[in-house]
Amino acid sequence: MLQVDVCPYASDALEDAMRLAQTKSLNSYTFSDCLNFLNYVWSDIYNQICMIDSGYYSKTVKLTDKLTKLPRFVKNSVRVYSAQRPVGFDRRDYRQSGDADLTAPYTYQISGTDLWCPDALNKTVWLEYCPQPTQIFFTHHNRDPKIYPDGHDIEMNDKFNLYQLIGIIPTSADLSVEINITDKNITGSDIARCTKWLLRHRNPRLEIPDEDITEYVIKESDPEEGDWQLKYISCDYPYIFCSYQNSITGEWRSGFLNKQYEWTNYNPFAFIGRKDNIEYLSCKYNDKTGMGVIVRDWNDIDEKITKINNIPEQINSVIYIENDFEYKCTDGTVINFTHGYWYNRFATDFNYEKVLEWDPEILPDIGDTVLDNAILKMYNGTNWEALNTKSIKHFGVKESNPVVKELGWTPDTKLVYPAPEVYRYLVARLAEKFAALNESNIMGVQSELTDAHFAFQAFLKKDKSAWERMRNVNPATITDWL
């Protein structure tokens, strides 16, 4: 049987909860409200899972010093032990020491985020812990984005709080030129030519040295996967937004760096199982509305026919139709123009005729136009004269452009859980919250919450089912196992 990874995204949980609660919560509450509800419920469910079984989300690291700084962790899931390997059979669990035996062997002490273990210097000691759940996000309006049919200008900002972003293009071995990304004449090709990126303090009198961030914004090239060239960069403190284009496939990859220059991929359409292929056009950080990013979606190509508003009204004029389209004439009639040459007999837009192959049995009139062995000819009264096709205007030209959309700036987080009951319980609790804030009593929400809660507790082995009770009363014997 084919095993498919069906773990949904945070936006899926929010959408399912709104559907269950029969409310469009994104219209009723702010983006930050919905994000807080989502993170609180997910954190509570995560902690319940960790208190029952720490193995699903746990991490194991080796202690190398007496004093170790701990990351944020779930208190009930800390375990310190000595063994040759993390999964070794010769484990020895350590106990928590008191104030009187801090240096005793096989002991450890936790104070705040400090872990004191004296055996870490002369023994192989491991720490197993469950980190706090990471912050989860959803992309605002990823299912119903605002469309810009006429496109949008590229906007870049170089102000990063007290610093200014500077790009440097080498011109020779010893010379280089600095570019200002806010200049409208700067293109993506100019940005790709930059070999160094600096953050320069905006007060030159302080003489603070420039901070080189080149290693964070320029990707290393790979002969097999191609070179990811930086084509867009913009600052909006505390983030730096970047878009890269692959030199081989032409695909786009976008994301942003935080204050610590940690990279986050941005894929607002991961919930439908597609690659990002997103190019930034304008990026603003907004923690309240969640909006602020305008992109070109290169996986959503809009094809439209242009140059069809004013067809020439000249007698004996010839036009070339590149793409089929319907044209509404000045008298109200509609002509279905198809691919090929068209001839206007009487200087009106509704008297165009399709140019056909030459027929020797038809007596021509002056100005008649035919195709003779793929050569366009016009009758001048005495003979057929070949026309210069380069001078003929084209109409109905098809343009293919990526759709420009406005979305939220946050990525869509994938939810990883051990059983489908977890996701069901998450959706039910979110729906209950949305229904309560709307002062509505949806019977379906209460029924689903009860069923989901029972299923979740059964998964945690808290709410024992009938078969579980039977096993407790009549445990399996050796005969049953044999």
N, C-alpha and C positions, 0 to 999 in steps of 0.2 A: 504494500500500500504506500502511495506517495505521501510523505509527510510534508506539510506546508506550514510555514511560519505564518500564523494568523494574528500575531500580537498587534493590536491596533495602536493608533496614535492618540495623543491627548485630545486633539480636535474631534476624533471619533467619539470619545467618551462624552465630551461636551455636547456634541450634536445628538447623540442617542438620549442623553438626559433631557435635553430641551424637547425632543420629540415625545418622550414619555410624560413629561410635565405639561405638555401642550402649551408651551410658552417659548417665545423667542427671547431668551434671556439676554442676548447681546444687545437687544434694543431696550430692555428694561433696566439693565445695570451696566456699570462701567466695565471696561476690559479688566481693570485691576481687581474688581470684585469677583468676576468669574475666575480669574487666575488664582486668587486667594482661596476661593471655595475648592477649586480643583486640587491645589497643592495640600490644603489641610486634610481633605478626605483621603487623598493618596498617601500622605505621611502616616495617618492613623492606621490605615490598612497595612501599610508596610511594616509598622512597628509591631502590630499584632502577629504578622507572619514571622518576624524575627524572634519574638519571644517564645514562639512554639518551636520553630525550626530555624536555627541560625545558618544552616548550611546553604540555603538557596542564595542569599545575598552576601554571604560572608566573604571576607578576604583574609589571606594568610600572608604575613610578612615576617622576615627574619630580623631579630633584634641583634644589633651589632655594638651597642654601647650600654653602659649602665643606665643612662638617662635617655629616654626616647620621648620625642614630642608626638603625641597621638593626634590623628585627625579626629574630626567629629565622629562619634560612634554611638551605638545603642548600648547602654550600660549592661543590660541583661545578657549580652552576647559576647562578652569578652572572655577569652580563654588563653592562658599562657602555659606552654608546655615545652619540654625538651625532647628532642628526637633528632636522629641523623638526617631525616628527610621530613617534609611536611606531612606525608602520609605513611610515615614509618610505623613499624609494629612496636618499637621500643619507647613508646611515649611515656612521659611522666608529667602529670599535671602539677602545676605549681599552686600553692595556696597564697592568699593575700596576707601579707605580714601586718603586724601591729607596730606601734611606735617603739616597742622594746626590742624587736628582732628584725630591724630593717636590713641588716646585712646577713641574715641567716640564709643558708642554701635552700634552693627550691622554693623561693618566695618572691613575691613581687608586691609593689605598692603603687596605687594610682592616686594622684592628687591633681585635680583639675584635668589638664591635658598632659601632665607629666607621668610617665611610666618608669618607675625605678625597679630595675632587676639586676642585682649584682652578678648573677650567674651568666649574664650575656657575654661577658668577656672571655670566659674559659669553657663555656658549653655552647652547644647549638640550640638556641632557644627561639621558639616561634610564637607569634602573636596572631590569634584568630579574632577578628572583630567584624561587626556589621556597620558600615558607614551609614550616616544619615542619608535618607533619599535625596537625590539631587533635585534641584529646582526643575520642574517641568513647565513647558510653555506650549501654547498653541498659536498658530498663525491666524491673526484676525482677518476675516473675510476671504479665507482661502477657497471657500466654496461658492462665494458670490462676490467676486472682486469688482471694483469699479473699473470700467473700461474707458480708455482714452482713444476714441476712433481716429483722431487727427494726430496721434503721437504725442510725445513730450520731449522737451529739451533736456539735454544732459546737464545736471547741476552737481558741482563738486565744491566742497568746503575745505579750506586748509587750516582752519583755526581749531586747535586741540587744547582747549582751556588756556593755559598760560603759554602754550607753545604754538608754533606754526610749522606745518608740514612742508618740507622742501624736497623736490626731486632734482637729481643731478644727472645730466646727459653728458657723457664724455665726447669731446670733439676731436681730440688728438691724444697723443701719449701723455702730455703734461697739462692740457687745457680741458676745461669742462664748462658747462653752462647750467645755471639754475632755472627751473621752470616754475611758474605759478599755476597750479591746477585750476584756479578760479577763472583764468583767462578763457574766454569763449573760443579762442582759436586753437586751444590745446586739444589734440585728438587722442584717441586710444593708442595710436601708433607712437605718438610722442611719449606717452606714459610708459609704453612697453620698452622704449629705448633707454629709460632711466636705469642706471646700474647702482644707484645709491639713494636711500631715502633717509632724511634727517628730521628730527624734531628740534627746532631752534626756539630758544626763549624769546618772547616778544619784547623784552626790555633789554636792548643791547648794552646798556650801561652797566648791567650786573656782570657781564662777561662770563655768563654760564656756558660751559662747553655744550656743543650740539650732542644730542643723543641719536646714535645710529640705530635705526630699526630695520635696516635692509634685510637681515636674516629672517625677520618675521613676515615681511610683505612680498618678498620675491621667492618663488618656489624653485627648488632645484630641478634641473632638466633631467629627463630620463630618455635615453635613445629609443626605448621600446614604446613607452607610453606617450612620448611627445613632451614638448615644452609648454608648461602652463604660463602664458604671458599675462602679466598684469596690464589690464586695459582700463580699469576704473578704480579710483581710490578717493574716498571722501571721509572727512572727520565730523563727528558729532559726539562730543564728549559724553560718556566715557568709552565710546566705541570708534573703531576705524573700519569702515566698510570697504571691501575689495571684491572685484570681479576679475576672473581669469578666463582666458580663451586658449583652448588646446591648439597647438600649431599643426597637428595632424588631422584631427577630426573636426575642428572648428567649434566643438561644444564649449559651453560656458559653465563655470563653477563660481559660486558666490558665497560669501560669508563675512564674518566680522571678527575683529580682535578686541578684547577688553583691555582694561588698564594694565593688567599683567601680561598682555600680548598673548593670551591664550585664544586659540582659534576655535570658532564655532561655525559649522556648515549651515547654510541656509537653503532649505528645500521646502517651500510651502506646499508642494503638491506630492509629498511622500505618501500621503494617505490614500492616493489612488494608484500607488505602486509605480511611479515613474521617476526618472532621473530629474535633477533640478533644471539644468540647461537654462539658467536664469541670468540675465545681465542687468545690473543695477543702472538706473538712470538718475534717481534722486533718493537720498537716504536721510531720514530724520529719526532721532531717538525720542520716543514718547511713551512714558511709562503709564500714562493714564488712559489714553485712547487705544494704545497698541498699534495705531496706524503710523504711516510715515515713510513707506518704501514704495517707490514706483519702479517697475521692472519691465524689461522686454522678455516675454515668454517665447523662447525659440522652439518650444514644443507645440505651440499653438499658432499656426501660421494663418493669417487673414489674407485671402485673395479677393481683390476687387478690381473692377474694370474702370479705367480712367479715360479721360479725353473723349467723352461721349456727350458732352453738353451742347456743343456747337458744331454741328455738321455743316460743311460749306454749302451754300445755296447759289451755285454758279452753274450756268448751262454748260453741258458737256464736261463737267468736272468728274474726276475719277478719284476714289478713295480706296484704301486697302484696309480691310477689317481683319485685325489680328486675332481677336477672340469673339465668340458668339455673344450677342446681347440683344435685348429688346430696346427699341428707341421709340419714344412718344413724339410724334411729329407735331408741327404747329397747328394742323387742322384736327388734332385729336386722335388720328389713327396711330396704330402701333405697328412698326415694322420689325420683323425678326431678322436682324442682320446676322448672317452666318459668315464663316471664315472665307476670305477671298476678296476679289476686286468687285467694286460696285460703281455704276455709271449713272450720273444725274442727267436726265434728258431735258427737263424744263426748269431749271433754276429754282427749284423748290425742294425743301427737305423731304417731301413725301413722294417725290418722283424718281427715287433711286431704283435701278434695276440691277440684278445680279449679272455680271459679265460671264457669258457662257462661251463654249467652244464655237469656232466659226463654222457656219452652215452655208455651203455654196448655193443652195436653193433660195435663200432669203435675200431679197434685194435691199441693200443697205441705204440708209439715209446719212446725211452729213452729220458727223459726230458720233455715229454708232461705234461701239467699242466691243472687240471680241478678243478671245484668246486663240492664237494660232500656234499650235505646238509649243504651248507654255510661253509664247511671246505675246505681250499685250500690244494690240494694234487698234488704231482709230481711223475711220473712213473720212477723208478730207474732201470728198466729192468726185474724185477721179480714181484714187487708189487707196490702199491700206497703208498707213504710216505707223511704223513702230514707235511706241512711247518710251520715254525715259522713266523707268519705274522708280528711280532714286528721288525724283521730284514729287512723287505722289505721297500725300499725307497719310499717316497711319491713324486709325481710330480703333477704340476698343482695346487698348493695350492693358494687359493684365499685370497688376503689381502684386507681389507676394511679400508681405511684411509680417514680422512677429507682432502679436497682440500686446499692446501696452496696458499694464494692469497696475492698480494701486492695492497694496496688501499691507498686512501688519509686518513689523520689523522683526518679530520674534520667530524662531524656528518652531517646527512641530516635533514634539518629543515622542519617541516610541516607548510605549509602556511594556515592561517585561515583567511577567508574573508567572507563578508556577501552575495555575489552574484557571479555567474559564470562570469559576465561581468568584474569583477576585474581581475580574472586570465587571461582572454582573452586579456585584455588591457596590462597586464604585459608581456605576451609572445610577443605581437605585438611590443611593444617598445624595448624589448631586441633584437628581430629579426632585427628591423630597425638599431639598433646600430651595430650589427654584420655585416649587409650588407654594411653599410656606411664605416666601417673600412676596409672592403675587397674591397672597391671601385666598388661595384656591384650594379646595379639598378634592383632589383627583383620586377616585377610588382605585384606579389602576396603579397609581404610584404607591399607595399604601399596601396593596396586595403584592406588588412586585418587590417592595422593600422587605416585607415579611418573608417571602419565599427566598429572596436573595440572602437575607441575613441567616436564615436556617441553613441554606446550602453552604454559606461561607463558614459558619461555626462547625458544621459537620466536617468540612475540609480541614479545619484546625483541630478536629478531634475534641472539641469542647462540648458540643451538643451530641450526645451518643445516640445512635440509631438503635433500632431493635436488635439487629444482628450484633452490634457492638456490645450491647448489654448481655446478650446470650453468651458471647465469648468471655465476658467478665465473670459470669456466674458459672459457666461450664467451660473452662479453658481446654484447649486442645491437649490431648494426651499423646504419648509416644506412638500409640496404635494409629491415631489419626495421621500423624506425620508419615508413618510407614505406609 
